[in-house]
Amino acid sequence: MNRRHVIRLIGGGAFVSTAAALAGCSSDYPAEALLPWQGPGAEPDLRRWALGYAILAPSAHNRQPWIADLRTPDSIALHVDRARTLPETDPWFRQVMIGQGTFIESLVIALKQRGVTPVVQLFPDGEFAPRGLDDRPVARVSWSVGAPAPRPDPLFEQLLRRCTVKLDYDTNRPVANDTLAALQAVLVDLAVRCSATLDPARVEPLRTLCIDAARAELTTARTVMESVQLTRVGPGEIALNRDGISINAPMPRALTALGLFDRRNPPAEGGAAYRQMMGRFEGHSRTAMGFVWLSTMTAEHLAAGTSRSAEVAAGRAYMRLQLRATELGLQMHPMSQAPEEFAEMKPHYQRLHALLVGQPATRQTVQMFCRIGHCESAQHAPRRALQEVIRA
């Protein structure tokens, strides 16, 4: 819609009346979209009960790319929902595999809470190729009925509280140095390396990197459109599509109602939509009070044929880190742009590895890169109903 048409709408009162009608509307997401965050309650079936917690795990763009196969008793086979990948920003499916890891760790924690000892077998029918994906299971989680009960994981208490808050952090509230050791103490897989910094001399160039990487994603038409097309505006869209990027504020809803929020074309660089999107990334980046990252040794995993297992392991480690951060009252937000592997991101991808691990990704891969800090809480992201994830 051109500028003259917008002026006519405003002059005729269309925008004013629509905005006024929405001004008093709540920005809360629809109740049905948040229902899974109430937990599985008294669900009698052990597997469905545990899956009620697993579906709350974080995933890239909140795509929730999971299928839980329950056709074999006393086990759960996890598959990738290949209709829920991000082919433009995640062309090699690394983020999808990390999301499988967050799901598995949440599931394991929940099962332990119910007194069973889960055994996780990764890729029981063979591991995917390093850049491939198919319908073979990512993992089979099983347990023996009557086996001795394991010790419950204290992180279970955070499964319903965990939230990825995408707000600016409080720059007047630094992260305590001993917080980093408290975070790392919950990690159990030594093959996943965890590092962090609160040093301003290291934090500042990483903030700049985050901004530059976000700009690369927003100015590449196919990658920004992947986000735009997964944006759900208003309660109707959010309730219908309980994934993706949910927006329920009055102004975007008013623009959408008037046909002014164009989701068919990429936002023009320098335009209002671009400035708003870039402004959010800049705010998130400039207020980062520190960074935490996870990495795995590339060459060793390639030689052993376990590259995908390493990505899953990184997802499991990240799940534990974020649950621990929740327990500590700390916010942790993945800055996922610089680790992305599409062509236009390559200079920032290389700089990320130089700054964080001092060697190229061919030797050590940065799997997760997160800002940390403190800010107010926010509402949870919508979740699909459990039944949509189950194959029975």
C-alpha positions as CSV (number, residue, x, y, z in Angstrom):
1,M,0.0,0.0,0.0
2,N,1.5,3.4,-1.0
3,R,2.1,6.4,1.1
4,R,-0.8,8.4,-0.4
5,H,-3.2,5.6,0.3
6,V,-2.1,5.5,3.9
7,I,-2.6,9.2,4.3
8,R,-6.1,8.9,2.9
9,L,-6.9,6.1,5.4
10,I,-5.6,8.2,8.3
11,G,-7.4,11.3,7.0
12,G,-10.6,9.4,6.7
13,G,-10.3,8.1,10.2
14,A,-9.9,4.4,9.3
15,F,-6.6,4.0,11.0
16,V,-7.6,6.0,14.0
17,S,-10.8,4.2,14.6
18,T,-9.2,0.7,14.1
19,A,-6.3,1.6,16.5
20,A,-8.8,3.0,19.0
21,A,-10.9,-0.2,18.9
22,L,-7.8,-2.3,19.6
23,A,-6.2,0.0,22.1
24,G,-8.0,-1.5,25.1
25,C,-7.5,-5.1,23.9
26,S,-5.2,-7.3,25.9
27,S,-1.8,-8.2,24.4
28,D,-1.9,-11.6,26.1
29,Y,-1.9,-14.6,23.9
30,P,-5.1,-16.7,23.6
31,A,-5.7,-19.0,26.6
32,E,-5.9,-22.1,24.4
33,A,-2.4,-21.3,22.9
34,L,-0.9,-21.3,26.4
35,L,-2.8,-24.2,27.9
36,P,0.1,-26.7,27.6
37,W,2.0,-24.5,30.1
38,Q,-0.3,-25.6,32.8
39,G,1.3,-29.0,32.6
40,P,-0.2,-32.5,32.0
41,G,-1.9,-32.5,35.4
42,A,-3.2,-35.9,36.4
43,E,-2.7,-37.6,33.0
44,P,-2.7,-41.3,33.8
45,D,-0.5,-42.4,30.9
46,L,3.1,-42.1,31.8
47,R,4.3,-41.4,28.3
48,R,1.7,-38.7,27.6
49,W,2.4,-37.2,31.0
50,A,6.1,-36.9,30.3
51,L,5.5,-35.6,26.8
52,G,3.3,-32.9,28.3
53,Y,6.5,-31.4,29.6
54,A,8.7,-32.2,26.6
55,I,6.5,-30.2,24.2
56,L,7.4,-27.1,26.2
57,A,11.0,-27.3,25.1
58,P,12.4,-24.4,23.1
59,S,13.0,-24.7,19.3
60,A,14.2,-22.3,16.6
61,H,11.4,-19.9,15.6
62,N,9.2,-21.9,18.0
63,R,8.5,-24.4,15.2
64,Q,8.3,-27.4,17.6
65,P,9.5,-29.9,14.9
66,W,8.7,-33.1,16.9
67,I,6.9,-36.3,16.3
68,A,6.6,-38.8,19.2
69,D,5.9,-42.3,18.1
70,L,4.1,-44.3,20.9
71,R,3.4,-47.5,18.9
72,T,5.9,-49.5,20.9
73,P,5.0,-50.0,24.6
74,D,7.3,-48.5,27.3
75,S,9.2,-46.4,24.9
76,I,9.0,-43.2,22.8
77,A,10.6,-42.9,19.4
78,L,11.3,-39.3,18.5
79,H,11.2,-38.2,14.8
80,V,11.8,-34.9,13.1
81,D,8.6,-33.3,11.8
82,R,10.1,-32.4,8.4
83,A,7.2,-30.1,7.6
84,R,8.5,-27.8,10.4
85,T,12.1,-27.1,9.3
86,L,13.6,-23.7,8.4
87,P,15.2,-24.4,5.0
88,E,16.5,-20.8,4.5
89,T,18.1,-19.9,7.9
90,D,18.8,-23.5,8.8
91,P,19.7,-25.2,5.5
92,W,21.7,-28.0,7.1
93,F,19.1,-28.7,9.8
94,R,21.6,-28.0,12.7
95,Q,19.1,-25.9,14.6
96,V,16.4,-28.6,14.1
97,M,18.7,-31.2,15.6
98,I,19.4,-28.9,18.6
99,G,15.7,-28.7,19.1
100,Q,15.5,-32.5,19.2
101,G,18.0,-32.3,22.0
102,T,16.0,-29.9,24.1
103,F,13.0,-32.1,23.7
104,I,14.9,-35.2,24.7
105,E,16.4,-33.6,27.8
106,S,13.0,-32.3,28.9
107,L,11.5,-35.7,28.4
108,V,14.2,-37.4,30.4
109,I,13.9,-35.0,33.3
110,A,10.1,-35.6,33.4
111,L,10.4,-39.4,33.3
112,K,12.9,-39.3,36.2
113,Q,10.3,-37.3,38.2
114,R,7.9,-40.2,37.7
115,G,10.4,-42.8,39.1
116,V,11.6,-44.4,35.9
117,T,15.2,-44.6,34.6
118,P,15.1,-43.6,30.9
119,V,17.6,-45.0,28.4
120,V,18.3,-42.8,25.4
121,Q,19.5,-44.5,22.3
122,L,20.4,-41.9,19.6
123,F,19.7,-42.8,16.0
124,P,18.8,-46.4,16.6
125,D,18.4,-47.0,12.9
126,G,21.5,-45.1,11.9
127,E,22.6,-41.5,12.0
128,F,21.6,-38.9,9.5
129,A,24.2,-37.5,7.1
130,P,26.0,-34.3,8.5
131,R,23.7,-32.2,6.3
132,G,20.8,-34.6,5.7
133,L,17.5,-35.4,7.3
134,D,15.1,-38.3,6.9
135,D,12.3,-40.0,8.7
136,R,14.4,-42.4,10.7
137,P,14.1,-41.8,14.5
138,V,16.4,-39.3,16.1
139,A,16.2,-41.2,19.4
140,R,14.4,-44.1,21.1
141,V,13.8,-43.4,24.8
142,S,12.9,-46.5,26.8
143,W,12.8,-47.8,30.4
144,S,12.3,-51.1,32.3
145,V,9.2,-51.4,34.4
146,G,10.1,-52.2,38.0
147,A,13.7,-51.0,37.8
148,P,15.0,-49.0,40.8
149,A,13.8,-45.4,40.8
150,P,16.4,-42.8,39.9
151,R,17.0,-39.6,41.8
152,P,14.7,-36.9,40.5
153,D,16.4,-34.0,38.7
154,P,16.0,-30.7,40.6
155,L,15.7,-28.9,37.3
156,F,12.2,-30.5,36.9
157,E,10.7,-27.6,38.9
158,Q,11.7,-25.2,36.2
159,L,10.1,-26.9,33.2
160,L,6.8,-25.0,33.6
161,R,8.6,-21.7,34.5
162,R,11.3,-21.6,31.8
163,C,10.7,-18.8,29.2
164,T,12.9,-17.3,26.5
165,V,12.3,-13.6,27.1
166,K,13.0,-11.4,24.0
167,L,13.2,-8.0,25.7
168,D,16.1,-5.6,26.3
169,Y,18.1,-6.4,29.5
170,D,18.7,-4.1,32.4
171,T,22.1,-2.6,31.8
172,N,22.2,-1.4,35.4
173,R,22.1,-4.9,36.7
174,P,25.2,-6.9,36.0
175,V,25.4,-10.6,36.1
176,A,27.4,-11.9,39.1
177,N,30.6,-13.7,38.3
178,D,29.7,-16.8,40.3
179,T,26.6,-17.2,38.2
180,L,28.6,-18.6,35.3
181,A,30.0,-21.5,37.5
182,A,26.5,-22.2,38.8
183,L,25.3,-22.5,35.2
184,Q,28.0,-24.8,34.1
185,A,27.6,-27.0,37.1
186,V,24.4,-28.6,35.7
187,L,26.1,-29.9,32.5
188,V,26.8,-33.6,32.3
189,D,28.1,-34.3,28.8
190,L,31.8,-33.4,28.7
191,A,31.8,-33.6,24.9
192,V,29.9,-30.4,24.8
193,R,32.1,-27.5,25.7
194,C,30.6,-24.6,27.6
195,S,32.2,-21.2,27.8
196,A,31.1,-17.7,28.8
197,T,32.2,-14.2,29.3
198,L,31.2,-11.1,31.3
199,D,34.3,-9.2,30.3
200,P,33.3,-5.9,28.7
201,A,36.3,-6.1,26.4
202,R,34.9,-9.3,25.0
203,V,31.2,-8.5,25.3
204,E,31.3,-5.3,23.2
205,P,32.6,-6.9,20.0
206,L,30.1,-9.8,20.4
207,R,27.3,-7.2,20.7
208,T,28.5,-5.7,17.4
209,L,28.6,-9.1,15.8
210,C,25.0,-9.8,16.9
211,I,23.9,-6.6,15.2
212,D,25.8,-7.2,12.0
213,A,24.5,-10.8,11.8
214,A,20.9,-9.7,12.3
215,R,21.4,-7.1,9.5
216,A,22.6,-9.9,7.2
217,E,19.5,-12.0,7.9
218,L,17.1,-9.0,7.5
219,T,18.6,-7.8,4.2
220,T,18.6,-11.2,2.6
221,A,15.1,-11.5,1.1
222,R,14.6,-15.3,1.4
223,T,15.8,-15.5,5.0
224,V,13.8,-12.5,6.3
225,M,10.7,-13.8,4.5
226,E,11.0,-17.1,6.3
227,S,10.5,-15.1,9.6
228,V,7.8,-12.9,8.1
229,Q,5.8,-15.8,6.8
230,L,5.9,-17.5,10.2
231,T,4.7,-14.3,12.0
232,R,1.3,-14.8,13.7
233,V,-0.5,-11.5,14.3
234,G,-3.5,-11.2,16.6
235,P,-5.4,-13.8,18.7
236,G,-7.1,-15.5,15.7
237,E,-3.8,-16.3,13.9
238,I,-2.1,-17.2,17.1
239,A,-4.8,-19.6,18.2
240,L,-4.9,-21.2,14.7
241,N,-1.1,-21.5,14.4
242,R,0.4,-22.1,17.8
243,D,4.0,-21.8,16.7
244,G,6.2,-19.3,14.9
245,I,6.6,-15.7,16.0
246,S,3.6,-14.5,17.9
247,I,2.6,-10.8,18.0
248,N,-0.5,-9.6,19.8
249,A,0.2,-5.9,20.4
250,P,-2.5,-3.4,19.4
251,M,-0.4,-1.5,16.7
252,P,0.6,-4.5,14.6
253,R,-3.0,-5.8,14.9
254,A,-4.3,-2.5,13.7
255,L,-1.9,-2.4,10.7
256,T,-2.9,-6.0,9.8
257,A,-6.6,-5.2,10.0
258,L,-6.1,-2.4,7.6
259,G,-3.9,-4.4,5.2
260,L,-0.8,-2.4,6.0
261,F,1.3,-5.2,7.3
262,D,2.6,-6.7,4.1
263,R,3.7,-10.3,4.6
264,R,4.1,-11.0,0.9
265,N,7.3,-9.0,0.4
266,P,10.5,-8.5,2.4
267,P,10.6,-5.2,4.3
268,A,12.4,-2.5,2.4
269,E,15.8,-1.6,4.0
270,G,15.3,1.7,5.7
271,G,11.5,1.4,5.7
272,A,9.4,1.5,8.9
273,A,9.0,-2.3,9.2
274,Y,12.8,-2.9,8.7
275,R,13.7,-0.2,11.2
276,Q,11.3,-1.7,13.8
277,M,12.8,-5.2,13.3
278,M,16.4,-4.0,13.3
279,G,15.7,-1.9,16.3
280,R,14.6,-4.9,18.3
281,F,17.8,-6.8,17.4
282,E,19.9,-3.8,18.3
283,G,18.2,-3.4,21.6
284,H,18.7,-7.1,22.5
285,S,22.3,-7.0,21.4
286,R,23.4,-3.7,23.0
287,T,21.9,-4.7,26.4
288,A,23.6,-8.2,26.5
289,M,25.4,-8.3,29.9
290,G,27.4,-11.3,28.9
291,F,27.4,-14.3,26.6
292,V,27.4,-18.1,27.0
293,W,28.1,-20.5,24.1
294,L,28.3,-24.2,23.5
295,S,30.6,-25.9,21.0
296,T,31.6,-29.4,19.9
297,M,34.7,-30.7,18.1
298,T,33.9,-30.9,14.5
299,A,36.7,-33.0,13.0
300,E,36.4,-35.7,15.7
301,H,32.6,-36.1,15.2
302,L,33.0,-36.1,11.4
303,A,35.5,-38.9,11.6
304,A,33.3,-40.9,14.0
305,G,30.1,-40.2,12.0
306,T,28.5,-38.6,15.0
307,S,28.0,-35.0,13.8
308,R,24.2,-35.2,14.3
309,S,24.6,-36.7,17.7
310,A,26.9,-33.8,18.7
311,E,24.1,-31.3,17.7
312,V,21.5,-33.3,19.7
313,A,23.9,-33.3,22.7
314,A,24.3,-29.5,22.4
315,G,20.5,-29.2,22.5
316,R,20.4,-31.3,25.7
317,A,23.1,-29.2,27.3
318,Y,21.3,-25.9,26.3
319,M,18.1,-27.2,27.9
320,R,19.9,-27.8,31.2
321,L,21.6,-24.4,31.0
322,Q,18.4,-22.5,30.5
323,L,16.5,-24.4,33.2
324,R,19.4,-23.6,35.6
325,A,19.3,-19.9,34.5
326,T,15.6,-19.9,35.3
327,E,16.3,-21.2,38.7
328,L,18.9,-18.5,39.2
329,G,16.6,-15.7,38.1
330,L,18.7,-15.1,35.0
331,Q,17.5,-14.6,31.4
332,M,19.1,-16.5,28.5
333,H,18.2,-15.8,24.9
334,P,19.8,-17.5,21.9
335,M,21.3,-15.0,19.4
336,S,20.9,-17.5,16.6
337,Q,21.8,-15.4,13.6
338,A,25.6,-15.5,13.6
339,P,25.7,-19.4,13.9
340,E,23.5,-19.8,10.9
341,E,25.0,-21.4,7.8
342,F,23.4,-19.7,4.8
343,A,25.8,-18.1,2.3
344,E,25.2,-14.5,3.1
345,M,26.0,-15.1,6.8
346,K,29.4,-16.6,6.1
347,P,31.6,-13.6,7.1
348,H,29.8,-13.3,10.5
349,Y,29.8,-17.0,11.0
350,Q,33.6,-17.0,10.5
351,R,34.0,-14.0,12.9
352,L,31.9,-15.8,15.5
353,H,34.2,-18.8,15.5
354,A,37.3,-16.6,15.6
355,L,36.0,-14.6,18.6
356,L,34.6,-17.5,20.6
357,V,36.7,-20.5,19.9
358,G,39.8,-19.2,18.1
359,Q,39.5,-21.7,15.2
360,P,37.3,-22.3,12.2
361,A,34.1,-24.3,12.3
362,T,35.9,-27.1,10.4
363,R,37.6,-27.8,13.8
364,Q,35.2,-26.6,16.4
365,T,31.5,-25.7,15.8
366,V,29.7,-23.2,17.9
367,Q,26.3,-24.8,18.4
368,M,24.6,-22.3,20.6
369,F,25.4,-18.6,21.3
370,C,23.3,-16.8,23.9
371,R,23.1,-13.4,25.6
372,I,22.5,-13.4,29.3
373,G,21.2,-10.7,31.7
374,H,18.3,-9.6,33.8
375,C,14.9,-8.2,32.8
376,E,11.2,-8.4,33.6
377,S,9.4,-11.7,32.9
378,A,7.2,-12.2,29.9
379,Q,4.4,-14.5,28.9
380,H,5.3,-18.0,27.5
381,A,5.3,-18.7,23.8
382,P,2.3,-20.6,22.4
383,R,2.5,-24.4,22.1
384,R,0.7,-26.9,20.0
385,A,-1.6,-29.4,21.6
386,L,0.1,-32.6,22.7
387,Q,-2.1,-34.7,20.4
388,E,-0.6,-32.9,17.3
389,V,2.8,-34.2,18.2
390,I,1.9,-37.8,18.9
391,R,2.0,-40.7,16.4
392,A,0.1,-43.6,17.9
